[in-house]
Amino acid sequence: MWGDHAINSDETMQNYVADGGTRAVKNLKDVLTAWRYHQTPAINTILTNQVARVGTMLEQMEVYLESNDIKFGRQGNLVRYRRVGLQLKWRIFMQKRVTLARSKADTYMTTWLEKLQNGYTSAVQRASTDNDLVILIAKIDALTTAINGRGAWNVPTF
């Protein structure tokens, strides 16, 4: 959710769905667990505190650089640092990242749950006596209930 490879690619999930669905169910459960983790108030507090801590350090760094001439290059030319607002840029960056992480997780769970349901829970499949299919359908139904009842992931404001 937070990085480019934190959630499986569409190709990987398509293979999981096509390969019997069990790995897709497990993967969706993992994403749901991460969603619930981010719902924990203590986690939001930690995330908010970390964003503030890094922002404070960036501000202190800019204050230091602004008040001291810095030598750059081979000639050792003195250059005056001009503040660029790193603290604010950091907060904006993190706000976008956490919002994107939530959006990616939501879209991922919705999309792949629907594909599992379409692939394995038709009326004909539900009437099957194949034990493996019956177990898979029960897992998909339980996952559907859990995902639909997951509640909101309230993104903190930084």
Backbone hydrogen bonds, N-H to C=O, Kabsch-Sander energy under -0.5 kcal/mol:
donor,donor_aa,acceptor,acceptor_aa,energy
6,A,3,G,-0.8
13,M,9,S,-2.4
14,Q,10,D,-2.8
15,N,11,E,-2.1
16,Y,12,T,-2.3
17,V,13,M,-2.8
18,A,14,Q,-2.5
19,D,15,N,-1.7
20,G,17,V,-0.8
21,G,16,Y,-1.8
25,V,21,G,-2.3
26,K,22,T,-2.2
27,N,23,R,-2.5
28,L,24,A,-2.4
29,K,25,V,-2.2
30,D,26,K,-2.0
31,V,27,N,-2.1
32,L,28,L,-2.4
33,T,29,K,-2.3
34,A,30,D,-2.1
35,W,31,V,-2.3
36,R,32,L,-2.6
37,Y,33,T,-2.2
38,H,34,A,-2.0
39,Q,35,W,-0.8
39,Q,36,R,-0.5
40,T,36,R,-0.7
40,T,37,Y,-1.2
43,I,40,T,-0.6
44,N,40,T,-1.9
45,T,41,P,-2.3
46,I,42,A,-2.6
47,L,43,I,-2.8
48,T,44,N,-2.7
49,N,45,T,-2.7
50,Q,46,I,-2.6
51,V,47,L,-2.4
52,A,48,T,-2.2
53,R,49,N,-2.7
54,V,50,Q,-2.6
55,G,51,V,-2.3
56,T,52,A,-2.6
57,M,53,R,-2.1
58,L,54,V,-2.4
59,E,55,G,-2.3
60,Q,56,T,-2.6
61,M,57,M,-2.4
62,E,58,L,-2.2
63,V,59,E,-2.4
64,Y,60,Q,-2.4
65,L,61,M,-2.9
66,E,62,E,-2.5
67,S,63,V,-1.6
68,N,65,L,-0.9
70,I,79,V,-2.2
72,F,77,N,-2.2
76,G,72,F,-0.5
76,G,73,G,-0.8
77,N,72,F,-1.2
79,V,70,I,-2.6
81,Y,65,L,-0.7
81,Y,68,N,-0.5
81,Y,79,V,-0.5
83,R,81,Y,-0.5
89,K,85,G,-2.4
90,W,86,L,-2.7
91,R,87,Q,-2.2
92,I,88,L,-2.5
93,F,89,K,-2.6
94,M,90,W,-2.8
95,Q,91,R,-2.3
96,K,92,I,-2.2
97,R,93,F,-2.3
98,V,94,M,-2.6
99,T,95,Q,-1.8
100,L,96,K,-2.5
101,A,97,R,-2.6
102,R,98,V,-2.1
103,S,99,T,-2.2
104,K,100,L,-3.0
105,A,101,A,-2.3
106,D,102,R,-2.5
107,T,103,S,-2.7
108,Y,104,K,-2.5
109,M,105,A,-2.6
110,T,106,D,-2.4
111,T,107,T,-2.8
112,W,108,Y,-2.5
113,L,109,M,-2.0
114,E,110,T,-1.7
115,K,111,T,-1.7
116,L,112,W,-2.0
117,Q,113,L,-2.7
118,N,114,E,-2.8
119,G,115,K,-1.9
120,Y,116,L,-2.0
121,T,117,Q,-2.0
126,R,122,S,-2.5
127,A,123,A,-1.3
128,S,125,Q,-1.2
131,N,129,T,-0.5
134,V,130,D,-2.6
135,I,131,N,-2.4
136,L,132,D,-2.3
137,I,133,L,-2.8
138,A,134,V,-2.0
139,K,135,I,-2.1
140,I,136,L,-2.6
141,D,137,I,-2.8
142,A,138,A,-2.3
143,L,139,K,-2.6
144,T,140,I,-2.6
145,T,141,D,-2.1
146,A,142,A,-2.3
147,I,143,L,-3.0
148,N,144,T,-2.6
149,G,145,T,-1.4
150,R,147,I,-1.4
154,N,152,A,-0.8
155,V,153,W,-0.7
158,F,156,P,-0.5
